[in-house]
Amino acid sequence: MLLEPEEYLNFVPADAERALILERLEVQISEAKDLEFSRKDVLERMDKWQAALEVESWLEEYNRVRAIRLLNSRIPDLQKKQTCLWL
């Protein structure tokens, strides 16, 4: 049998104790809300960090490919200059 919240207070003898219990409950609720916000904040920061890592990885790969293409485009010019020096 479930009791209504007000019915639980009937088991607490004094009004001062009831007030203390209610105060403690409010503190616990507040702490739970803060914890929930903190967890959401951590998850949001992790998502941003992971997205930044993906961008950084893509950029490194792009720069690597670009450097290889640039080097490959200059190889024939360097070979021509090298043969001219030997002649």
N, C-alpha and C positions, 0 to 999 in steps of 0.2 A: 504494500500500500504506500503510494507516494503522498507526501504532504506538501501543502502549499508553503512557499517561503515564510509567510507570516506565522504559520502553524509551528515552524521550528522554533520560533522565538518563545513559544509557550514553555519550552523545556528549559529555558534559561531563567534563573530565579530573579535577578535584579535588573532594573533598567540600566544601571551603570555597566553591568556585564553585557547587556544587549548592545549598548552603544559601542562598547569596545569590540565586540564581535563584528558589528556592522562596519566599524572603522577598519578593522583588519581585512574584511572582505573587500572593501573599496581599495585598499592598498594592493591587495593581491590582484584585483582586476586591472588596476593601473599598471602594475608590473607586467602582467600578461600582455597588455596592449603595447607596452614599450618593447617587450621582447619580440612580439610579432613585427613591429615596425623595424626593429634592428635586423631581424632575419630577412625581411624584404629588402632592406638596404644592402645587406651583404650579397644577396642573390643578384640584385641589380648591378652592383659593382663587379661581381664575377662575370656577368654577361657582357658588360662593357670591356672588361679585361680580355675576355676570350675573343670578342670582335676585333679588338686592337691587335691581338696576336695574329689573327687571320689576315688582317690588312698588312701587317708587317711581313708575314710570310709571303704573301702575294707580291709585295713590293720587292723583296729580296730576289724572288724568282724572276720577276720582270727585269730587274737590273742585271741579273746574271745572263739572261737570254740576250738582252740588248748589248751587253759587253761582248758576248760571243759573236753576235752578228756584226758588230762594228769591227772586231778583230778579223773576222773572215772577209769582210769587204776590203780591208786594207792589205791583206796578204798579197794579192796580185801586184799592188803598187810597190810593196816592199821587195818583192821578188824582182821586179823590173829594175828598181834602183840597185839592187845587189848585183844583177848581171851587168849593169852599166859600170859599176865600180870595178868589176873584174876585167873588163875589156880594155 
